[in-house]
Structures are given as C-alpha cells and as structure tokens.
C-alpha cells in the first residue's frame, strides 16, 4: 500500500459522491472499493490506515503518519510527535468502535466514549464568517489538535445529514475495514461479501458441523 504526495485543500462541508469513473484522492487506500462521500471519506480513510490482512499501518511511525495526515489535510507538520501519534491511533480505534456499532455490533462502551470526550477537550473551535455571510466552525490552529477537531466536525455533520449510519466497520472481527454501505436498505454487513462474507459463513458452517459431530458422539457414548 503506497501513499502519493499531493497537497489536499481542506474544505468543509462538501457533498460529493464518487462513482467508478472518478479518481479518488491520493490519500485513500489503493484497494478502496466502497468509498464514502466527501468529507466523510476522510474519516473512512483515517480508520483504514490500518489493514488487518496485511498488518499495514500507515500511522505506525512519526514519518509515515505525518505524511498521510498531511496529505489528507489533517496535519501540517512533516512528522508527528510520538505522544501525539499515540493519541491519533487511539482516536482511530475509538472511531472504529463506533463503526462496528453502525454495522450492528454492540454499543460503544464507556471507555470509548470517555476517550473521544477527552480528545474533544483538546480541540478548540473558531467561528468564521463565510463569503456568503454564513457562519461556520473551523478548528483553531493548535498543534496536534486541529486534525482531531476536523475529524470530529465531519462526524458531527454526517450524523446530522444522515450519512453517518452508512459508514460501517466490516463484521469480520479479523478485518474491521471501514466501508460505506450503499445498499438500498442500508443493511450491508461486509466490506466485501466475496471475501469476508464467505469467510464468516464458512467459519460458521464449520462450527455448526463440528458441534453436530460432538453432539452425535455424545449420544453414542451415552
């Protein structure tokens, strides 16, 4: 998985649906097949900086993390301090927990909510007056916190416009890849039915067969 260097201008809010004929931004993982609309795509790609099958983590070290966050418009510094990097990775996994819930998993536990609340306390927002006279909130320029504030603002807007419930984490516990559910009923469960869906179905089938064999053995021995 490679990350190309290309400056990305931050714009909030943006409503944009991608189709197969449109190129995704360079900071989106190469194997993304179910992209969310912008700017929710930023949150999706942030969660997908970790990929379970290969163990690839674009936030594994200060240099690679700084490059990805900078390309995605979430940071300005070339590198991220180790302390800030731990906070960023913690936020990634906290958001992933919310996406597991969106996919039908259990509600986020208290620790996850408190962790996000602690991160929110680091963020400072500044009202701005737009060219058309509208008033918006933008992250204040605070080192290490403005990127986190941008992510939280995107989530807030997605929760208000109804797109948030469709951003989910794959139900395969070994995967948890974030995907945007475009199904008509919004009941998609897998990042890829042909891969993770079949894996879980086969795993459940083997479990049922094993359980059946054990039950038969118990009857015979009894």
N, C-alpha and C positions, 0 to 999 in steps of 0.2 A: 504494500500500500504506500503510495507516494503522495507527497503534498507539493504542489507547484506554488511558486511565489508570485503572487499577483495582488496588488492593492485592492481592497474592497471598501467601497464607501458605505458607511453606515447610514441607513435610512429607516425611520420609524414613523408611522407604520407603513407597511407595503402589503398589498394584496396581489399575489401572483401565483398562478397555478402553472406548473410545469407539465409539458407533455413530451412524448418521445422525441420530438423534433427539436427540442430546446436543450442547449448545453447547460449543465449545472455548474455552479461556481467551483473554482479550483479547490476550495477547502472541503467540499463534500466528498466523502469516501468514494473511491472508484467504483465499488460494487453496489452503490445505492440504486435500488430499483423501485422504491416506494417513497419518493420524496414528498415532504410536506410543503404547503405553500409558504412563501416568504411572509414574514420573517421567522415563522415557526421552524423553518428548515434549519435555522441557526441552532436552535435548541436540539433538534433531532441529530444534527451532525456533531454537536458537542457531546451528546451521550454516546454516539457511535465512534468517538475517538478510541474507544476500546472495543476490540472484536474478539469474541470468545473462541472461535475455532482456531485461529492462528495465534492468539495471545497478543496481537498487535496493540500497542498502546501509544498513541500519538502524544500523550501527556506524561510519558514515562520519565522524562528528564527535562531540566530547565530550557535547554536549547530547542528541542523539538516542540515542547509545549509552547514556548514563546513564539515560534514560527507559526504554529497552527492558530493560536489565539490572535496573533497579529493579522494573519491572512483573513480570518473570519471577522475581523473588526472588533474583537473583544479585548485587545490589549495594544499598547504602543511600544512597550519595551522589547528589545531583541531577545531577552531571556526573562524567565520568571524566577523569582527567589524561591528557594526550597520551601520556606514556610508558607508562602502564598500558593505554591504548587500543591501542597498537601490540602489546602483549603479548596482549591479548584477541583481536585479529584474527588474530594468529599462531596462537593456540590453535584458533580456529575452522577455519583452513585445515589445521592438523595433524589435527584430528578428521575433517575431510572426507576426508583421505587414507586414514584408517582405514576410512571408509565405502566408499570406492572399492574397497578390498581386500575388504570384505564382499560387494561386488557382483561379485566375480570378477576384479578388477583385480590388479595386481602387489602384492606385499607392501610395506608401508611401508619407505621407505629409512632408512638410519641417521640421517640428519639429522632426519627427522620424529620418530623415537623419542627422539633426544637432546633435541630441542626440548620434547617433552612431559615428559621427565625433568627438564629444567631448570625447567619450570613447576611440576612436582610438588614440587621442592625449596623453592619459595616458600611452599608450603601447610603449615599446621600444624593437626593434628587433635587433638581433645579428647574423651576418653571421657566419656560421660554415662550415668547410670543412669535408665532409663525408669520410668514409673509401675507397670508390671507386674513390675519387677525385672530386666528385660532390660538389657543393656549395648550401647550403640551408639557410633559415632564421628560427631562433628559437627565442621565446620570451626571453628577458633578465630577469634575476631573480629579479623582482621588486615586493615587497609585494603588493597584491591587484590588480595587473595589468596583471601578466603573464597569468592567466587563461583567461582573456578577450582577450588578444592577440592571444592565441591558437584558440579561437572560431572564431575570425576574419580571421585568416590564413586558417582555414578549409573552411569557406565560400568563401574566395578568390579562393582556389583550386577547390572547387566544381563549382564555376562559370566558371572556365577555362576548366574543364573536361566535362562539360555538365550535371552533376548530380543535380546541384542546382535547376533548374526549376521543378524538380520532388518532391522536398521537399515542402510540402504544409501544410496549416492550413485548417481544416475542414470548409466548407462553412456555417455550422450551427453556427450562431453568439453566441449561448449559449454554444458552445463546443470549437471550435478553437484548437482542438487536432492536433498536428503535425503528419503527416503520409507521407510515401514515396510512391509515385504513380508509380506502376509497370505496369500499363495498357499499352497495345501496343501503343495506340495513345497518351498516356500521358494526358488524359482528365478526370481523376478521380476527383471527387468533394467532397467526403465524407470520413471521417476516417472509417466509417462503414455504408455501404448502408442500411443494415437491421435496423440500429438504427437511425442515424442522417438523412440519406437519406429519410427514411419513415416519420420521424418526420416533416421534412420540407415539404414533399409532402402533408401530411395530414393537416399541418397548411395552406398551400396554397389552398388546396381544401376547407377547412372550410371558408377561406377568400373569395373565389370565390362564395361559396354558400350564405354566408352572404350578399355579395354585390348584388347577384342576387335577394335575398329576398327583400332587401332595394329598389332595382330598381323597382320591382313589386309593392311594397307598394306605391312608389311614383306615379306610373302610375294610380293605383286605386284611390288614394287620389286626383289625378289631374282630 
